[in-house]
Amino acid sequence: MKSPLYLCGTTASGKSHCALGLAEALDGEIVNADAFQIYRGLEVLAAAPSPSELNQTTHHLYRTLSLEESCDAARYESLATPVIREIQERGKLPIIVGGSGLYLKFLTHGVSPAPPADPEIRAKLDQLSVEEIIFQLRKLDPEEAAKQTRQNQQNHRHLSRALEICLITGGKASDLRKNFASSALTEQLNGIVLTWPADELSKRIELRTAQMLQNGAIEEVKGLPKNAATVRQAIGVREIESYLDGAISQAECLEKIATSTRQYAKRQRNWFRRENWLKPVSPKSDLSEIISTIQS
């Protein structure tokens, strides 16, 4: 069976377009590894492949979940693993496409030993500010607090999950993370990461954000159900809701989304650098050059 190919990259790096060329050239099928492209009804804000792109080749795990459903890395892994196996059994190449680090990590390293979410604890943490979460995390796990604030800054979802693990286990999230990281067999993995210069990526992010606001992202957020807890963590939801409430202008909304997206892209770049099995590739390279890198 063909081992999966991982096609990674930051947001706005052009992964979907590259994946189409690779799927055609390598007899592959595309499997989503983006935390929000898996949902139906968030296609514009999540920058999911367009209907015409989806029709060009076989795609899996796009528009799969309803907006009300929750999803985390463990659930994603349980959905993706049988899909990947089925593609392999048909003699095709699974091409895993995405930039959600933890989702990719669960596929490449196995499922983390971290405990499942506790709804009661999570509900309480959702009411806390980022600053309050960091304060508590520093008391329980200073190492993890330092890592999270350095890498994830104001990411409420990542910070609250680290604190939740500490509260559930009575131990340290940093210890679980070390055990998880040590289980990798990276020499068996094959993957590339599309790498843009920071200034060019910044321009791509701003352009794409403007296109999102023009092409339906506002309407998507306006139609979100109140119980769409996971989806509401997507970059752009809170900013657009502030615009809809009249708290900020559309121009301010665009700038806030673009800024948050740039910060997220920086965190993604840092994650990809640590995954030294990923081979950097310029998105401007010819398809033949990219394939040569994959096969080297």
Sequence and secondary structure as in RCSB ss.txt:
>XXXX:A:sequence
MKSPLYLCGTTASGKSHCALGLAEALDGEIVNADAFQIYRGLEVLAAAPSPSELNQTTHHLYRTLSLEESCDAAR
YESLATPVIREIQERGKLPIIVGGSGLYLKFLTHGVSPAPPADPEIRAKLDQLSVEEIIFQLRKLDPEEAAKQTR
QNQQNHRHLSRALEICLITGGKASDLRKNFASSALTEQLNGIVLTWPADELSKRIELRTAQMLQNGAIEEVKGLP
KNAATVRQAIGVREIESYLDGAISQAECLEKIATSTRQYAKRQRNWFRRENWLKPVSPKSDLSEIISTIQS
>XXXX:A:secstr
    EEEEE TTS HHHHHHHHHHHHTEEEEE  TTTTBTT TTTTT   HHHHHHS EESSS B TT    HHH
HHHHHHHHHHHHHHTT EEEEEE  HHHHHHHHH   S     HHHHHHHHTS HHHHHHHHHHH HHHHHHHHH
HTTT HHHHHHHHHHHHHHSS HHHHHHHHHTT  GGG EEEEE   HHHHHHHHHHHHHHHHHTTHHHHHHT  
TT TTGGGSTTHHHHHHHHTTSS HHHHHHHHHHHHHHHHHHHHHHHHH TTEEEE TTS HHHHHHHHH 
